[in-house]
Amino acid sequence: MGLLFFLNAYFYKSTVPFNYFFQSYLDFMIQCLGMFFYLIFLRKFISARKNFPLLHYLLVADQVIIVLGAALFSWVNFGAVILCCRT
């Protein structure tokens, strides 16, 4: 998340082409990655597998949803670019 804040502050001052890619795609991917690793940390920190089996299952399900959401977002984002450029 620190990387996200740094890149937001750095690219806010300029209008380079990478800035548009960052604001539309990379920003969301960094957030997804941060949440994914936070859920891993949370599961390990509270020993969810042993102490809270239902919570462990829900946290793993959340991680799967994050991965699927990021993949779907990537497919829609780049699929729209490919379809837009073909016409």
GIGI-V787941 format. One record per residue. N is the residue number from 1. RES is the residue in one letter. SS is DSSP state (A for helix, B for strand, O for the rest). PSI is psi in whole degrees, -180 to 180 (NA if undefined). Layout:
[[N & RES & SS & PSI] [N & RES & SS & PSI]]
//
This chain:
[[1 & M & O & -30] [2 & G & A & -39] [3 & L & A & -40] [4 & L & A & -47] [5 & F & A & -40] [6 & F & A & -48] [7 & L & A & -36] [8 & N & A & -45] [9 & A & A & -37] [10 & Y & A & -46] [11 & F & A & -9] [12 & Y & O & -27] [13 & K & O & -13] [14 & S & O & 164] [15 & T & O & 56] [16 & V & O & 156] [17 & P & A & -32] [18 & F & A & -28] [19 & N & A & -39] [20 & Y & A & -40] [21 & F & A & -41] [22 & F & A & -47] [23 & Q & A & -28] [24 & S & A & -32] [25 & Y & A & -56] [26 & L & A & -33] [27 & D & A & -48] [28 & F & A & -39] [29 & M & A & -38] [30 & I & A & -40] [31 & Q & A & -43] [32 & C & A & -44] [33 & L & A & -41] [34 & G & A & -44] [35 & M & A & -38] [36 & F & A & -48] [37 & F & A & -30] [38 & Y & A & -40] [39 & L & A & -35] [40 & I & A & -46] [41 & F & A & -44] [42 & L & A & -43] [43 & R & A & -42] [44 & K & A & -39] [45 & F & A & -41] [46 & I & O & 6] [47 & S & O & 55] [48 & A & A & -33] [49 & R & A & -40] [50 & K & A & -45] [51 & N & A & -34] [52 & F & O & 79] [53 & P & A & -36] [54 & L & A & -43] [55 & L & A & -38] [56 & H & A & -45] [57 & Y & A & -43] [58 & L & A & -39] [59 & L & A & -38] [60 & V & A & -41] [61 & A & A & -39] [62 & D & A & -40] [63 & Q & A & -39] [64 & V & A & -41] [65 & I & A & -40] [66 & I & A & -45] [67 & V & A & -45] [68 & L & A & -40] [69 & G & A & -41] [70 & A & A & -39] [71 & A & A & -42] [72 & L & A & -41] [73 & F & A & -41] [74 & S & A & -44] [75 & W & A & -45] [76 & V & A & -44] [77 & N & A & -51] [78 & F & A & -28] [79 & G & A & -39] [80 & A & A & -36] [81 & V & A & -43] [82 & I & A & -43] [83 & L & A & -36] [84 & C & A & -39] [85 & C & A & -22] [86 & R & A & -33] [87 & T & O & NA]]
//
